Amino acid sequence: MSWRSKDILQRPRWTKVRALFKSMGYSDYDLERPLIGVANSFNTIVPGHANLRQVAESVKQGIYQAGGTPVEFGLIACCDGVANGHLGMRYILPSREVIANSLEVMAQAHRLDGLVLLGSCDKIVPGLLMGAARLDLPAILVAGGPSLGGCQFDGRSADITSLAEGLGMLAAGRLAPEDFARLEEEVMPTCGSCSFLGTANSMCSMAEGLGMSLPGSATIPAVFAERFRAAQASGRRIVQMVQDGLSARRIINRQGLENAVRLGMAMGGSTNLVLHLLAIAYEAGVGLGIETFEELSASTPHIARIYPAAPPNLPDFHQAGGVPAVLKELLPLLHGQALTVTGRSVAQNVAGARKTGQEIIRSLVDPWRATGGLAILRGNLAPDSAVTKPAAIHPDMHLFQGAARCFDSEEAANQAIQERRIQAGEVVVIRYEGPKGGPGMPEMATAMKMLYGQGLALKTALITDGRFSGTNNGCFVGHISPEAAEGGPLAAVQEGDRVTIDIPGRQVNLEVSAQEMARRLAAWQRPARKFAGGYLGLYSRLAASAAQGAVMRPPAD
């Protein structure tokens, strides 16, 4: 059997390469076997990645057991939570492209035969999948797993977002300072990706739904022994995938991507999964557009409720049956024959899946909602599209109209909210925070959480060309395209204008005439770029719109 690393390990022509490997202790025996890259995004900054050193050891055991040779290398990983609310958040989405590019560089420079992708958090998992789709090598994703839930707070197990909610409660006089201080010690008792259904756990679940992770592995908590057994099994499986020639694009294709979209709708996953699945499809050469999300949302019931849609968290969801149980319920709507990393179909993988009770996961005939947990909106404010999450929005807020309060940056909006200058019946408009304008499309998580903490979640709304955290609730619309920095209609909103959000009607509109909108946009002037140089300067020049996944695209030839 032949594999591509043999191209650079044959004697006598490639004796130099063999000598370089032997300088690190590799033997002839090691170099006769497939070289499996272990792409490890471990660090001690990101809680969701703090266990990946141990996870990698289990992966390497599995690779050795199956007759492969692991070669480990590092990749960057940023924490959305640490970066939130300051300059660092502008780097978070662009880091996704760095990860994809780095994976490509390492795999191609060293002629690796297969890849095990280790990651857990928001932009790392999609970046790894983008790189895998681009390379089309055998690849399998291993997540680090979610953290356990924290102390009881506001009627549920706390998580890191409880602090932002608590900050709003503190400002409103609804929480004592000593109780707020206690939360710091108790909201996140273990490492792991944050225990709610944010972007991190949404994308790990999407990887499993796509077929790129072993069944049942996405939601195993980070501190469970089961997490390490799944990692070892993934190490064994990648060697067989190399031997079978089972490459990434045989899995990351239209069928697999549509299955992932349906899973996201059924779970009420993060709004950011729309961005990331579009970007993965782009790298795989699949013509998946925003209209696919519109179509599949309308025909996919919301059958699993996890925080922020309901109190249960990811460990609760895992115990209820996790992703396999949801996929089994969804089978009539899925491409059941789609291939996965197991070498078997989705239908075969989930045949034995079981769920526990109806409190978290329901059936197609008795769903939580008749349509998907995410929705694509259009209208005169979002001609190309916008994204919202009805699963996390109270039904009373699915139709909302209010007076616009306009802010040209996240920081200005956060300050106004902190100073309690936002009133019931208003729509907070945060613009110039899209892929190009931000740049980097930062998320407006803090603003939403402060509104919640001040008791305004059911009395106000927020719209933006930026993003949201997967844990946000309240009434919100993000990813508005085209963005304000590109002359999109959001740039034309003025203080006091009436804004209507109609989720059932899939519309977000400014209540002005077409003529008035055209007049305002004709007078609009493009603002100067916020960053002329560095990586953000490059990203702001090359980033596509949110409706196209905010990928970096070279200028047209």
Backbone torsions as a table, in degrees:
resi	resn	phi	psi	omega
1	MET	NA	142.8	-177.7
2	SER	-117.0	147.6	172.3
3	TRP	-143.1	164.9	-163.5
4	ARG	-72.8	-23.1	177.8
5	SER	-64.6	-22.8	177.6
6	LYS	-62.0	-24.3	-179.7
7	ASP	-59.7	-29.3	-176.5
8	ILE	-114.2	16.2	-179.9
9	LEU	-124.9	8.1	-179.7
10	GLN	-78.8	136.2	172.4
11	ARG	-85.5	151.7	-3.6
12	PRO	-89.3	-12.6	-172.3
13	ARG	-57.1	-39.9	-173.0
14	TRP	-109.1	26.6	178.6
15	THR	-59.2	-33.0	179.4
16	LYS	-60.0	-42.1	180.0
17	VAL	-65.6	-40.6	177.8
18	ARG	-60.8	-40.5	-180.0
19	ALA	-63.8	-38.2	178.0
20	LEU	-63.4	-44.4	175.8
21	PHE	-63.0	-41.9	-177.8
22	LYS	-66.4	-25.0	177.5
23	SER	-64.1	-20.5	178.6
24	MET	-99.0	2.5	175.9
25	GLY	104.1	-0.5	175.7
26	TYR	-68.0	148.4	-178.4
27	SER	-110.5	171.4	173.7
28	ASP	-57.2	-38.2	179.0
29	TYR	-59.6	-44.1	178.7
30	ASP	-61.7	-40.5	-172.7
31	LEU	-80.6	-4.2	175.5
32	GLU	-90.4	-5.2	-175.1
33	ARG	-111.1	163.1	178.9
34	PRO	-58.7	136.6	176.4
35	LEU	-89.2	114.4	-176.4
36	ILE	-105.8	114.8	177.1
37	GLY	-73.1	127.9	174.0
38	VAL	-104.7	97.9	-176.0
39	ALA	-84.4	100.0	-168.2
40	ASN	-108.4	116.1	179.0
41	SER	-96.1	30.7	176.8
42	PHE	-59.6	139.2	162.3
43	ASN	-160.9	174.7	179.3
44	THR	-110.0	31.5	172.5
45	ILE	-108.3	-37.9	-174.7
46	VAL	-98.6	115.1	-178.6
47	PRO	-56.6	-34.4	179.9
48	GLY	-70.5	-10.7	-177.4
49	HIS	-116.2	1.0	-175.0
50	ALA	-68.2	-21.4	179.6
51	ASN	-96.3	2.8	-171.9
52	LEU	-72.1	-19.5	173.9
53	ARG	-63.7	-44.6	177.8
54	GLN	-69.6	-40.1	177.8
55	VAL	-60.0	-41.1	179.9
56	ALA	-62.1	-37.5	178.6
57	GLU	-62.5	-39.3	177.6
58	SER	-67.5	-39.4	176.5
59	VAL	-60.0	-46.6	-177.8
60	LYS	-64.8	-35.9	174.5
61	GLN	-57.5	-46.4	-179.4
62	GLY	-63.2	-39.0	178.6
63	ILE	-63.1	-46.0	177.5
64	TYR	-60.8	-43.1	-178.6
65	GLN	-59.0	-35.5	-175.2
66	ALA	-91.4	-0.2	175.9
67	GLY	96.5	23.0	175.6
68	GLY	-111.0	172.7	176.3
69	THR	-119.9	114.7	179.6
70	PRO	-78.5	138.2	172.6
71	VAL	-128.4	115.0	-170.7
72	GLU	-98.5	141.5	174.6
73	PHE	-145.4	160.7	-175.2
74	GLY	-100.0	154.4	174.3
75	LEU	-134.5	155.3	178.0
76	ILE	-70.5	157.0	173.6
77	ALA	-153.3	128.7	179.8
78	CYS	-112.0	150.5	179.1
79	CYS	-99.8	117.8	177.3
80	ASP	-58.0	-38.2	-177.5
81	GLY	-65.2	-43.2	178.7
82	VAL	-68.3	-36.1	-175.7
83	ALA	-82.6	-11.7	-170.6
84	ASN	-69.2	138.1	171.8
85	GLY	86.5	7.2	177.3
86	HIS	-147.3	-173.2	-176.6
87	LEU	-51.7	-35.1	-176.2
88	GLY	-56.8	-31.1	-178.2
89	MET	-64.0	-24.7	179.9
90	ARG	-70.3	-17.5	178.7
91	TYR	-90.2	-13.0	-169.2
92	ILE	-66.8	-55.5	178.7
93	LEU	-63.0	-44.0	177.3
94	PRO	-60.9	-23.3	178.0
95	SER	-63.4	-25.0	177.8
96	ARG	-56.7	-43.0	180.0
97	GLU	-68.9	-35.5	177.2
98	VAL	-62.0	-41.9	-179.7
99	ILE	-64.8	-47.4	178.9
100	ALA	-60.3	-44.5	-179.3
101	ASN	-65.3	-41.1	-178.8
102	SER	-65.5	-39.5	177.6
103	LEU	-62.2	-45.4	177.5
104	GLU	-58.4	-47.2	-177.2
105	VAL	-60.7	-48.3	-176.9
106	MET	-65.9	-41.6	-178.1
107	ALA	-67.7	-39.9	-177.6
108	GLN	-80.0	-37.1	-178.9
109	ALA	-64.5	-29.0	-174.0
110	HIS	-115.3	10.4	174.6
111	ARG	52.5	45.6	-179.4
112	LEU	-69.6	148.6	-174.6
113	ASP	-90.0	-28.1	-180.0
114	GLY	-158.9	169.0	-174.7
115	LEU	-138.4	135.2	165.8
116	VAL	-107.9	123.2	-172.5
117	LEU	-102.5	114.1	-177.1
118	LEU	-105.2	115.8	179.3
119	GLY	-167.9	162.6	-179.3
120	SER	-136.5	-33.2	-162.5
121	CYS	-101.8	-177.9	-155.6
122	ASP	-49.6	-57.4	-174.8
123	LYS	-97.8	-12.7	-177.1
124	ILE	-72.3	-47.1	-178.7
125	VAL	-61.8	-49.6	176.9
126	PRO	-63.5	-36.1	177.4
127	GLY	-60.8	-41.9	177.9
128	LEU	-64.2	-42.8	-179.7
129	LEU	-69.1	-35.0	175.2
130	MET	-62.2	-45.2	178.9
131	GLY	-63.5	-40.9	178.6
132	ALA	-62.7	-42.5	179.5
133	ALA	-64.3	-38.9	179.7
134	ARG	-66.2	-41.7	-176.0
135	LEU	-75.8	-35.7	-175.6
136	ASP	56.5	43.1	170.2
137	LEU	-101.4	162.8	169.8
138	PRO	-57.0	129.7	-176.3
139	ALA	-152.3	148.4	177.7
140	ILE	-141.8	139.1	-179.2
141	LEU	-101.3	133.9	176.9
142	VAL	-120.9	117.2	178.9
143	ALA	-84.6	156.2	175.7
144	GLY	-82.7	-20.3	175.5
145	GLY	94.4	157.6	-178.8
146	PRO	-77.8	158.0	172.1
147	SER	-74.7	167.6	171.5
148	LEU	-81.3	158.1	179.2
149	GLY	-71.0	160.0	-176.7
150	GLY	-97.5	-154.5	-179.0
151	CYS	-64.0	164.7	176.2
152	GLN	-74.6	128.5	-179.2
153	PHE	-152.1	128.2	177.0
154	ASP	55.1	38.5	173.9
155	GLY	83.3	15.1	179.4
156	ARG	-156.8	172.8	172.7
157	SER	-70.4	127.8	-175.7
158	ALA	-68.6	160.4	170.1
159	ASP	-145.5	-174.8	-173.2
160	ILE	-62.3	-27.1	-179.7
161	THR	-72.7	-16.0	177.3
162	SER	-61.1	-26.1	178.8
163	LEU	-69.3	-41.2	177.5
164	ALA	-66.4	-39.8	175.8
165	GLU	-64.3	-42.4	178.9
166	GLY	-63.4	-33.5	178.3
167	LEU	-63.2	-41.6	176.1
168	GLY	-65.1	-40.2	178.2
169	MET	-64.8	-38.4	178.2
170	LEU	-62.1	-45.4	-180.0
171	ALA	-64.5	-31.6	-178.5
172	ALA	-88.2	0.7	-179.3
173	GLY	75.8	18.7	-178.1
174	ARG	-96.9	-2.4	-178.6
175	LEU	-143.9	132.8	-179.2
176	ALA	-73.1	146.3	179.8
177	PRO	-55.0	-39.8	-178.8
178	GLU	-68.3	-32.4	176.8
179	ASP	-71.8	-36.8	176.0
180	PHE	-64.6	-42.9	180.0
181	ALA	-62.0	-34.8	-179.7
182	ARG	-64.8	-32.5	-178.0
183	LEU	-58.5	-36.8	-177.6
184	GLU	-53.6	-35.1	-177.8
185	GLU	-84.6	-18.9	-164.0
186	GLU	-122.9	-6.7	-174.6
187	VAL	-77.6	-24.6	-176.2
188	MET	-137.5	87.2	-171.1
189	PRO	-77.8	-11.9	-179.8
190	THR	-139.1	166.1	170.8
191	CYS	-70.7	172.8	-178.6
192	GLY	126.0	165.1	174.2
193	SER	-65.2	150.2	-174.8
194	CYS	-54.1	141.6	-164.0
195	SER	-78.5	4.7	176.4
196	PHE	-95.6	174.6	177.7
197	LEU	-87.8	68.7	172.7
198	GLY	-89.5	-162.3	-177.1
199	THR	-65.2	-38.0	-177.9
200	ALA	-58.7	-57.6	-177.7
201	ASN	-71.8	-28.0	173.6
202	SER	-62.1	-45.8	-176.2
203	MET	-73.9	-32.3	173.3
204	CYS	-64.2	-39.7	176.3
205	SER	-66.7	-39.4	177.6
206	MET	-63.5	-37.0	177.9
207	ALA	-60.5	-40.8	177.6
208	GLU	-68.8	-42.9	178.2
209	GLY	-64.0	-32.8	177.0
210	LEU	-69.5	-24.1	-178.8
211	GLY	102.9	9.2	-173.8
212	MET	-97.2	1.0	175.0
213	SER	-130.8	156.9	178.6
214	LEU	-63.8	145.1	-178.9
215	PRO	-57.2	133.8	177.0
216	GLY	82.0	-1.7	-172.7
217	SER	-88.9	-18.0	-171.4
218	ALA	-64.6	-35.2	-168.6
219	THR	-110.7	8.8	176.4
220	ILE	-63.4	123.1	-179.3
221	PRO	-56.3	149.4	-173.4
222	ALA	-59.3	-29.9	-173.8
223	VAL	-98.3	4.5	178.7
224	PHE	-82.6	142.6	175.6
225	ALA	-60.7	-30.2	178.3
226	GLU	-57.1	-31.0	179.2
227	ARG	-59.7	-40.0	-177.0
228	PHE	-78.2	-32.8	174.7
229	ARG	-65.4	-39.3	177.5
230	ALA	-65.0	-37.0	177.9
231	ALA	-64.5	-43.3	178.8
232	GLN	-63.6	-42.0	178.1
233	ALA	-62.6	-35.9	178.0
234	SER	-66.4	-37.3	176.1
235	GLY	-62.5	-41.6	177.3
236	ARG	-66.0	-40.1	-174.4
237	ARG	-67.5	-35.9	-176.6
238	ILE	-64.9	-33.5	179.2
239	VAL	-64.6	-42.0	178.3
240	GLN	-66.4	-35.8	177.5
241	MET	-62.3	-40.5	176.8
242	VAL	-63.0	-44.6	-179.2
243	GLN	-65.5	-32.0	180.0
244	ASP	-88.3	-8.7	-177.3
245	GLY	69.3	30.1	-178.9
246	LEU	-86.3	94.7	-174.1
247	SER	-95.1	167.8	-169.7
248	ALA	-59.6	-40.9	-174.6
249	ARG	-74.0	-10.5	171.6
250	ARG	-74.4	-15.6	179.4
251	ILE	-109.6	-45.8	178.9
252	ILE	-85.1	80.1	179.1
253	ASN	-132.5	-173.8	-175.7
254	ARG	-60.0	-42.7	-178.9
255	GLN	-62.0	-47.3	-179.9
256	GLY	-63.1	-41.9	-179.6
257	LEU	-67.1	-40.2	177.7
258	GLU	-66.0	-35.7	174.5
259	ASN	-61.6	-41.8	179.6
260	ALA	-64.7	-40.8	178.2
261	VAL	-60.9	-46.5	-179.9
262	ARG	-62.4	-40.8	177.8
263	LEU	-59.9	-44.3	179.3
264	GLY	-60.6	-40.4	178.0
265	MET	-67.5	-40.6	-178.2
266	ALA	-68.8	-30.0	179.9
267	MET	-91.7	-14.0	-173.4
268	GLY	66.9	46.5	-176.4
269	GLY	-69.7	179.6	-178.6
270	SER	-60.0	144.9	174.0
271	THR	-59.2	-25.9	-177.7
272	ASN	-69.1	-17.6	179.2
273	LEU	-64.5	-24.3	176.1
274	VAL	-62.9	-49.8	176.3
275	LEU	-53.8	-49.2	-169.9
276	HIS	-73.8	-38.6	177.7
277	LEU	-67.8	-35.3	173.7
278	LEU	-61.4	-41.2	-179.1
279	ALA	-69.0	-40.1	177.6
280	ILE	-63.9	-42.9	177.9
281	ALA	-60.9	-41.5	178.1
282	TYR	-57.8	-44.9	-179.2
283	GLU	-69.3	-28.4	179.6
284	ALA	-84.9	-4.2	-178.7
285	GLY	74.5	24.1	179.5
286	VAL	-101.0	129.1	-177.7
287	GLY	-80.6	62.9	178.5
288	LEU	-89.3	124.0	-178.5
289	GLY	-116.7	172.9	-179.2
290	ILE	-60.2	-26.5	-180.0
291	GLU	-65.1	-26.9	176.8
292	THR	-63.0	-40.3	178.3
293	PHE	-66.6	-38.4	176.8
294	GLU	-60.2	-48.3	-176.5
295	GLU	-65.9	-45.8	-175.2
296	LEU	-75.5	-28.6	175.2
297	SER	-62.9	-40.9	-177.0
298	ALA	-67.8	-23.1	-175.0
299	SER	-115.1	11.1	179.7
300	THR	-120.4	113.2	177.5
301	PRO	-67.6	152.1	174.5
302	HIS	-86.8	109.4	-172.2
303	ILE	-116.3	-7.6	178.3
304	ALA	-126.8	127.1	-179.2
305	ARG	-114.6	120.7	-178.0
306	ILE	-135.9	150.2	-178.4
307	TYR	-55.5	130.9	21.3
308	PRO	-92.5	7.0	179.8
309	ALA	-79.5	-22.4	-177.7
310	ALA	-162.7	166.2	-175.8
311	PRO	-61.3	-33.7	-176.2
312	PRO	-59.3	145.2	-179.8
313	ASN	-107.9	-170.9	-175.6
314	LEU	-64.8	-44.0	175.3
315	PRO	-58.3	-36.9	175.7
316	ASP	-62.6	-43.9	179.2
317	PHE	-61.8	-41.5	178.9
318	HIS	-60.5	-45.5	-179.3
319	GLN	-66.9	-25.7	179.9
320	ALA	-79.1	-7.5	179.5
321	GLY	131.0	-19.5	174.0
322	GLY	63.5	-158.6	-176.1
323	VAL	-59.6	-43.0	-179.6
324	PRO	-58.1	-37.8	-179.5
325	ALA	-66.5	-39.1	178.0
326	VAL	-66.9	-44.9	179.5
327	LEU	-60.9	-38.6	179.0
328	LYS	-63.4	-41.7	177.4
329	GLU	-64.0	-34.1	-176.2
330	LEU	-83.2	-7.2	-170.4
331	LEU	-47.6	-40.4	179.3
332	PRO	-59.9	-21.2	-179.0
333	LEU	-100.4	-10.4	-173.5
334	LEU	-93.9	165.9	165.2
335	HIS	-83.1	86.7	-173.6
336	GLY	-63.5	-22.7	-178.7
337	GLN	-85.4	-2.4	-177.3
338	ALA	-58.8	138.8	-176.4
339	LEU	-79.8	149.2	179.3
340	THR	-130.9	175.6	-178.7
341	VAL	-63.8	-17.1	177.4
342	THR	-72.7	-13.5	-172.0
343	GLY	85.7	-3.1	177.6
344	ARG	-111.0	171.7	-179.5
345	SER	-82.6	166.8	175.1
346	VAL	-57.7	-46.2	-178.4
347	ALA	-60.0	-42.1	178.2
348	GLN	-65.1	-40.2	-177.9
349	ASN	-62.1	-38.2	-171.6
350	VAL	-101.1	6.9	-176.3
351	ALA	-56.1	-36.5	-177.9
352	GLY	-98.0	9.1	-177.3
353	ALA	-68.4	144.3	179.1
354	ARG	-133.2	149.5	174.9
355	LYS	-116.4	157.5	-179.0
356	THR	-108.6	110.0	176.2
357	GLY	68.7	-169.8	-177.9
358	GLN	-120.2	6.4	-172.9
359	GLU	-70.7	-27.0	-178.7
360	ILE	-118.3	-50.4	-176.2
361	ILE	-109.5	122.4	177.7
362	ARG	-108.9	-170.7	-177.3
363	SER	-108.9	171.0	177.2
364	LEU	-63.4	-29.8	-177.4
365	VAL	-86.7	-12.8	179.1
366	ASP	-138.8	62.8	-174.9
367	PRO	-80.2	169.9	171.5
368	TRP	-71.3	-39.0	176.2
369	ARG	-142.2	151.5	-176.1
370	ALA	-73.9	-22.2	179.5
371	THR	-122.8	173.3	-169.9
372	GLY	-63.6	157.9	-179.3
373	GLY	-70.8	-14.7	174.1
374	LEU	-114.7	155.2	178.8
375	ALA	-142.2	143.3	174.5
376	ILE	-99.2	124.5	178.1
377	LEU	-107.1	155.6	170.5
378	ARG	-134.0	-164.5	-177.7
379	GLY	130.3	-178.3	-174.5
380	ASN	-72.8	-12.3	172.3
381	LEU	-90.9	-17.6	-176.7
382	ALA	-139.9	67.9	-178.3
383	PRO	-58.9	-33.6	-178.5
384	ASP	-90.6	-26.1	175.7
385	SER	148.4	162.1	169.0
386	ALA	-149.5	163.8	-175.5
387	VAL	-126.4	138.0	172.4
388	THR	-139.1	175.6	-173.7
389	LYS	-132.3	81.1	-178.7
390	PRO	-57.7	-23.9	178.2
391	ALA	-60.8	-27.2	-177.4
392	ALA	-107.5	11.4	-178.0
393	ILE	-116.5	129.0	-179.6
394	HIS	-58.9	138.0	-178.0
395	PRO	-53.4	-31.3	179.1
396	ASP	-65.5	-17.7	-177.4
397	MET	-102.8	6.9	-179.2
398	HIS	-70.7	-17.3	171.3
399	LEU	-129.2	115.8	-174.6
400	PHE	-141.8	136.6	173.7
401	GLN	-131.2	136.9	-179.6
402	GLY	-158.9	173.8	-179.9
403	ALA	-83.9	135.1	-177.0
404	ALA	-72.4	135.6	167.5
405	ARG	-117.0	110.5	-167.1
406	CYS	-97.7	133.4	177.1
407	PHE	-136.2	135.1	-177.3
408	ASP	-94.2	12.2	174.3
409	SER	-160.2	156.6	175.4
410	GLU	-62.1	-41.2	-176.2
411	GLU	-60.9	-42.8	179.5
412	ALA	-64.0	-39.5	179.0
413	ALA	-67.0	-44.2	-179.7
414	ASN	-61.2	-39.9	179.8
415	GLN	-64.2	-43.0	179.6
416	ALA	-62.9	-40.3	-179.9
417	ILE	-68.7	-44.3	179.2
418	GLN	-59.3	-35.9	179.9
419	GLU	-85.2	5.7	175.2
420	ARG	61.5	40.3	178.1
421	ARG	-94.7	1.7	177.1
422	ILE	-100.2	133.2	-175.0
423	GLN	-116.4	160.0	175.6
424	ALA	-55.3	141.5	178.6
425	GLY	89.1	5.9	-178.6
426	GLU	-107.7	153.9	175.7
427	VAL	-113.0	113.9	177.5
428	VAL	-75.8	124.4	180.0
429	VAL	-111.5	113.5	177.9
430	ILE	-113.8	117.3	-174.1
431	ARG	-128.5	176.0	-173.5
432	TYR	60.4	34.2	177.9
433	GLU	-126.0	22.6	178.5
434	GLY	-80.2	-169.6	-179.2
435	PRO	-56.1	-45.3	-179.9
436	LYS	-85.7	-40.1	-173.6
437	GLY	-74.3	-37.0	-176.9
438	GLY	-50.1	-54.0	-18.2
439	PRO	-71.8	169.3	176.5
440	GLY	96.7	-0.4	173.3
441	MET	52.7	60.9	-179.9
442	PRO	-63.4	161.1	-178.9
443	GLU	-97.4	146.7	-175.2
444	MET	-96.1	38.2	-174.6
445	ALA	-62.3	-44.0	-175.6
446	THR	-63.7	-42.0	179.4
447	ALA	-58.9	-46.7	-178.4
448	MET	-65.4	-40.9	-178.8
449	LYS	-67.8	-37.0	177.9
450	MET	-67.5	-39.2	176.4
451	LEU	-61.4	-40.4	177.5
452	TYR	-62.2	-47.4	-177.9
453	GLY	-63.7	-28.7	179.4
454	GLN	-86.7	5.2	178.9
455	GLY	78.1	20.5	-176.4
456	LEU	-106.2	5.1	-175.9
457	ALA	-61.9	-31.0	-179.8
458	LEU	-102.4	15.0	-176.6
459	LYS	-130.9	-8.3	-179.3
460	THR	-136.8	170.7	174.8
461	ALA	-138.4	164.5	178.7
462	LEU	-138.8	129.8	175.7
463	ILE	-125.7	148.0	-174.0
464	THR	-162.1	158.7	168.4
465	ASP	-92.4	2.5	171.4
466	GLY	-86.6	-162.4	-177.2
467	ARG	-112.1	179.5	171.9
468	PHE	-128.8	161.0	169.1
469	SER	-73.7	149.8	175.8
470	GLY	-63.8	-14.0	-178.8
471	THR	-95.1	-0.6	-177.8
472	ASN	-69.3	144.6	169.0
473	ASN	-135.6	178.1	-166.3
474	GLY	106.8	-166.1	177.2
475	CYS	-104.6	115.7	-175.0
476	PHE	-147.0	149.0	176.3
477	VAL	-136.9	124.7	-179.7
478	GLY	-127.2	-175.7	177.6
479	HIS	60.4	27.7	-176.9
480	ILE	-62.2	125.0	-175.1
481	SER	-130.4	139.4	-1.8
482	PRO	-68.6	153.1	-177.9
483	GLU	-74.8	163.8	-177.1
484	ALA	-61.1	-38.1	-177.6
485	ALA	-66.6	-15.9	176.3
486	GLU	-100.8	12.4	-179.6
487	GLY	82.9	21.2	177.4
488	GLY	-68.1	162.6	-175.5
489	PRO	-59.1	-22.8	178.7
490	LEU	-58.5	-29.2	178.9
491	ALA	-66.9	-18.1	-175.4
492	ALA	-92.0	-6.4	-178.2
493	VAL	-69.1	136.4	178.2
494	GLN	-118.0	155.3	-179.9
495	GLU	-52.8	128.6	177.4
496	GLY	90.5	-11.7	175.2
497	ASP	-57.4	150.9	176.5
498	ARG	-88.1	128.5	178.4
499	VAL	-117.3	133.2	179.2
500	THR	-116.8	126.8	173.8
501	ILE	-110.0	118.4	-177.4
502	ASP	-125.3	90.6	-176.3
503	ILE	-68.0	-45.3	176.9
504	PRO	-58.3	-36.0	179.0
505	GLY	-86.0	-2.6	178.7
506	ARG	57.7	45.0	-176.5
507	GLN	-133.1	146.5	166.2
508	VAL	-136.0	117.4	-169.5
509	ASN	-133.0	148.6	169.4
510	LEU	-96.7	127.8	-173.3
511	GLU	-84.3	65.9	172.2
512	VAL	-132.4	162.3	-179.5
513	SER	-71.9	159.7	176.5
514	ALA	-60.1	-36.2	-179.5
515	GLN	-66.1	-42.2	179.4
516	GLU	-66.7	-40.2	177.0
517	MET	-60.8	-46.4	-179.5
518	ALA	-62.3	-39.9	179.2
519	ARG	-62.2	-44.9	-179.3
520	ARG	-65.1	-43.2	-178.6
521	LEU	-68.2	-31.8	177.8
522	ALA	-66.0	-29.5	-180.0
523	ALA	-87.8	-8.9	-176.7
524	TRP	-68.4	143.8	175.9
525	GLN	-121.8	133.2	-178.8
526	ARG	-64.4	128.3	177.9
527	PRO	-72.7	158.5	176.6
528	ALA	-65.4	149.8	176.2
529	ARG	-62.3	140.5	179.5
530	LYS	-73.9	-26.7	-179.0
531	PHE	-133.1	120.4	-179.7
532	ALA	-89.3	-30.4	-176.6
533	GLY	-127.3	-171.7	-179.6
534	GLY	69.4	-174.8	-176.0
535	TYR	-66.0	-39.1	179.3
536	LEU	-65.8	-33.7	175.1
537	GLY	-63.0	-42.3	177.8
538	LEU	-65.3	-46.3	-178.0
539	TYR	-61.8	-41.5	-178.4
540	SER	-63.7	-24.8	178.3
541	ARG	-83.0	-33.1	-170.9
542	LEU	-105.6	-10.8	-174.4
543	ALA	-68.7	134.9	171.9
544	ALA	-81.5	174.0	-178.4
545	SER	-71.9	165.3	176.2
546	ALA	-60.3	-32.8	179.4
547	ALA	-67.2	-12.6	177.6
548	GLN	-115.7	19.9	176.0
549	GLY	85.7	2.6	-179.5
550	ALA	53.7	32.3	177.1
551	VAL	-76.2	158.3	174.1
552	MET	-85.0	121.2	-179.8
553	ARG	-120.2	134.9	178.1
554	PRO	-66.0	153.1	176.6
555	PRO	-58.7	150.7	178.8
556	ALA	-61.3	138.7	178.5
557	ASP	-65.0	NA	NA
